[in-house]
Amino acid sequence: MARPVALLSSDVIGADASARLSQGLQHAETVTIGDETIVLTDEARSVLREILDLLASGQRVEVVPVTETLTTQQAADLLKISRPTLVKLLEAGRIPYEQPGVHRRISRTAIDEFSASRSERRRVGLDALADAFDPDVPDEYVTTR
């Protein structure tokens, strides 16, 4: 089942227009679209400005709905891993899940937390590797033949 997606790029809203709109939103209290005027909350203003700033810098923006409960394939796609690899992580207890019937269901929060912890583990590992680097020690290679 395809999810509705909004793709925004400089083809839709030009970089100059995005920058002007973002600047105009800085102190705006309402936004009018057609005949409809909407009061902006601080959060809505912040999100809109972030989207417009990204467009102004030439980046593409994709807006997709977020469901709270994901299938294993949806969760694997978010983590950019295969579904069998995700199932191994689930069965190893690395990511919590529910199995109300035959199929596993994973909360979006659990995926977001796992993704953040994975990023943190990578950062710590790369920092440790950088700390271990000694420019005075020459690189060594091992011949295998």
Solvent accessible surface area in square Angstrom, and as a share of the most:
residue,aa,sasa,rsa
1,M,232,1.04
2,A,97,0.75
3,R,88,0.32
4,P,102,0.64
5,V,70,0.40
6,A,49,0.38
7,L,97,0.48
8,L,41,0.20
9,S,13,0.08
10,S,62,0.40
11,D,133,0.69
12,V,95,0.55
13,I,46,0.24
14,G,33,0.32
15,A,40,0.31
16,D,107,0.55
17,A,31,0.24
18,S,0,0.00
19,A,49,0.38
20,R,161,0.59
21,L,93,0.46
22,S,3,0.02
23,Q,116,0.52
24,G,53,0.51
25,L,16,0.08
26,Q,71,0.32
27,H,152,0.68
28,A,25,0.19
29,E,128,0.57
30,T,64,0.37
31,V,42,0.24
32,T,83,0.48
33,I,117,0.59
34,G,71,0.68
35,D,156,0.81
36,E,108,0.48
37,T,81,0.47
38,I,82,0.41
39,V,116,0.66
40,L,13,0.07
41,T,77,0.45
42,D,104,0.54
43,E,123,0.55
44,A,40,0.31
45,R,39,0.14
46,S,66,0.42
47,V,83,0.48
48,L,65,0.32
49,R,66,0.24
50,E,108,0.48
51,I,37,0.19
52,L,16,0.08
53,D,68,0.35
54,L,62,0.31
55,L,1,0.00
56,A,31,0.24
57,S,76,0.49
58,G,53,0.51
59,Q,96,0.43
60,R,160,0.58
61,V,17,0.10
62,E,107,0.48
63,V,70,0.40
64,V,43,0.25
65,P,62,0.39
66,V,81,0.46
67,T,62,0.36
68,E,117,0.53
69,T,78,0.45
70,L,2,0.01
71,T,48,0.28
72,T,18,0.10
73,Q,87,0.38
74,Q,65,0.29
75,A,0,0.00
76,A,0,0.00
77,D,86,0.44
78,L,67,0.33
79,L,4,0.02
80,K,179,0.76
81,I,43,0.22
82,S,58,0.38
83,R,98,0.36
84,P,79,0.50
85,T,59,0.34
86,L,0,0.00
87,V,20,0.12
88,K,143,0.61
89,L,28,0.14
90,L,3,0.02
91,E,112,0.50
92,A,77,0.60
93,G,60,0.58
94,R,119,0.44
95,I,1,0.00
96,P,93,0.58
97,Y,76,0.29
98,E,126,0.57
99,Q,90,0.40
100,P,113,0.71
101,G,51,0.49
102,V,126,0.72
103,H,120,0.54
104,R,53,0.20
105,R,78,0.29
106,I,0,0.00
107,S,50,0.32
108,R,50,0.18
109,T,74,0.43
110,A,8,0.06
111,I,4,0.02
112,D,70,0.37
113,E,110,0.49
114,F,14,0.06
115,S,39,0.25
116,A,65,0.50
117,S,47,0.30
118,R,45,0.16
119,S,63,0.40
120,E,81,0.36
121,R,112,0.41
122,R,145,0.53
123,R,123,0.45
124,V,78,0.45
125,G,40,0.38
126,L,116,0.58
127,D,63,0.33
128,A,59,0.46
129,L,122,0.61
130,A,68,0.53
131,D,123,0.64
132,A,79,0.61
133,F,140,0.59
134,D,64,0.33
135,P,104,0.65
136,D,126,0.65
137,V,87,0.50
138,P,103,0.65
139,D,136,0.70
140,E,152,0.68
141,Y,188,0.71
142,V,127,0.73
143,T,101,0.59
144,T,123,0.72
145,R,263,0.96
